[in-house]
Amino acid sequence: MFRNPYVRTIVVSRILLQLGIWIRNFAILLYVTDLTNNDPQAVSWISVAEYAPIFVFAIIGGTFADRWRPKRTMVWCDVLSSLSAVAVLVALMFGPWYSVLLGTLVSAVFSQFSQPSAMKLFKQHVPGEELQGVMAMFQTMVAVFMVVGPMIGTVIYQNYGIEVSLVVTAVMFLVSGFVLSRLPKDEMTSVGAVIQGSFRQELAEGFRYVYANSALRTLVMTFAVSGLAAGLIQPLMLFVAIDNLGQDKTFLQWLLMVNGAAMLVGGGVIMSAAKKLQPQVLLAVGLLLSALGTVMMGWSESILLTMAAQMINGFFYPWIHVGIQTMIMRNTDTAFIGRVGGAVTPVFMGMMVISMSLAGYLMDQLSLVTVFTVSGVLFLAGASILGPMLPKGRKSADFT
């Protein structure tokens, strides 16, 4: 896989982006909790700022990704994300604390143009039998940063403050753009000029394409339920550490590091068996075990049991991510990669943003245990929707 210049270059770029994102996100989390005295609703709004643009701009970004040159799109998105971090730093010096949310929001917007462009390059330049392995490799890289990212972000913020954290973020994004500029020149067949019709027509074609594909329709329904489940717990992990375990908020980094280490192992397992496992099986198993881990997490008041739940969730998260990405890429023509991703992703993110915005309120009105239990039930429902797509009989034994 690393012999492929597209895979190699994008891997280096994503390493730099992950560094910048983790440094920024953890600095913002700690900064906001310091100023708001651990207000759960303020923490929820950090997540909303990160994910709401994905819901709003994914379909727009995906459609333009099918029209624009992917290399140029990715480079400019990284450069503009870097400039946005600098702008937030300036705004923070003269404005209120919630100015820091602007950087997360703007960066998330640009990612909706960059990510489908990367998927388009993979579809064009990576052999079909290697796609699932490439997706697993990228998920493993994310897992590495789940381990080291919180630690790096915490150290930089605690020692140097929010200002230096934002400067480092800007530098990482800018260097990532430079690395992507080394990609081979875009092929003319990948340029959006070959696509005829207006933006509105292409947008409608993307939705019709998804509706006509039974596998993608099923994936959309699974996405909707799973998005609700993920959004309920994503902003509340901080309170697992504080309320359930009685620890300081900085203990969150250890929970995330355990989760990331398990993700690393889970991604490695998929990489070694990528050609033997069907993506819908990966997704269903990942959702089932995530339901178990989520309920355990909400009920546990033991550090060891909570760590075990984090290991379960971490190990099977790559199964979910790789299953989703591979199903989309295997069931989509190259010309529709951006639009299909843009039509499917907002369903997950839209439901996730809705539940994230309610998570802090529900925790106040009900309890942390209740919210995590509801989330587990929703993960279970998502797995059940995939039932008709799972292999039957002898085929299920060998997953081929």
Residue, then its C-alpha position, 0 to 999 in steps of 0.5 A: m500500500f505504501r508503494n502507492p504515492y497517493v496513499r503515502t502522501i495522504v497518510v503523511s498529511r493526515i498525521l499532521l492534521q490529526l496532530g493539529i486537530w487533537i491539540r486544538n480540540f483538547a485545548i478548547l475542551l480544557y479552556v472552556t471547562d476552566l472558564t465555565n466550571n465544567d458546565p455540561q451544556a457548554v461542553s455539549w456546544i463544543s461538540v455541536a460546533e465541531y459536528a454541525p458543519i458536517f451536517v450542513f456542508a457535507i452534501i455541498g462539499g461532496t457535490f463540489a468534490d465531484r466537480w473540482r480537482p481533488k488535489r487542489t481542493m485538499v491543499w486549499c482546504d488545509v491552507l484556509s483551515s490554518l488561516s482560520a486558526v490564526a483568525v481565532l487567535v486574534a479574535l480570542m485576544f479581543g473577544p469572548w471565550y466562545s470565539v474559540l469555537l469558531g476555529t473548530l466550526v470553520s475547520a469542520v466546514f473545510s473538511q467537508f470539501s477535503q475528505p470526499s476529495a481524498m476518497k475520490l483519489f483512493k477510488q481512482h488510484v487504489p485497486g478495489e481489493e486493497l480499499q478495505g485495507v487502506m481504510a483500516m490503515f487510516q483508522t489505525m492511524v486515527a487510533v494512534f492519535m487517540v492514544v497520544g493526542p490527548m496527552i499532547g494536547t493536555v501537555i501543550y495547553q497546561n504548559y503554554g496555554i490556548e494561544v500556543s495551542l492554536v499557533v501549533t494547530a495553524v502550523m500543522f494545517l499549513v504543513s499538511g497543505f504543503v505535503l499534499s501539494r507534492l501529489p501528482k497533478d490531477e488527471m483531467t478525468s478527475v476534474g469536475a469540468v467533465i460533469q455536465g449540468s448545474f449544481r442543483q441537478e448534480l445534487a439531485e442526481g446524488f440523492r436519486y443514486v442513493y435512493a436507487n441503491s438498496a445497500l446505500r438505503t439500508l446504510v442511511m437508516t443505520f446511520a440515522v439511528s447510530g448517529l443519535a446513539a453516538g451524539l448522546i454520549q460523545p459530549l458526556m465522556l468528561f462526566v464519566a470521569i468526574d461523576n461516575l469515577g470521582q476523578d479530576k477532568t484531566f483523567l479523561q485523557w487516560l480514558l481516551m488513551v485506553n480507547g485509542a490503544a484498543m482502536l489500534v489493536g482493532g484496526g490492526v486486526i482488520m488490516s490483517a483480515a481485510k480481504k476475508l471480512q464483508p463490510q456489512v459484517l464488520l459494521a453489524v458486529g461493531l454496533l452490537l459490541s458498541a451497545l454493550g460497551t456503552v451500557m457498561m460505561g454508563w453504569s460503571e463506577s469502577i475504573l477497571l470496568t470503565m477501562a474495559a468498556q472503553m477497550i470494547n468500544g475502542f476495539f470495535y470502532p474501527w470495525i464500524h468506520v471501515g465497514i461504513q467507508t468500504m460499503i460506500m466505496r464498493n457500492t458507488d461509482t467513481a463519478f458519484i463518490g463525493r455526492v453519495g458521501g455528501a448525501v449519506t454522512p449528513v444523516f449520521m451527523g444531523m442525528m448526532v448534532i441533534s442528540m449532542s445538543l440535547a445530551g447536556y440537558l438530558m443528563d441534567q434532567l435524567s441521569l448519566v446512566t439513563v443517557f448511556t443506556v438509551s445510547g446502547v439501545l440505539f446502537l443495538a437498533g442500528a445493528s438490527i437494521l443491517g440484518p437483511m444484508l448479512p450473509k446467510g448459511r455457510k457464507s456467514a461462517d467464512f465471511t466471503 
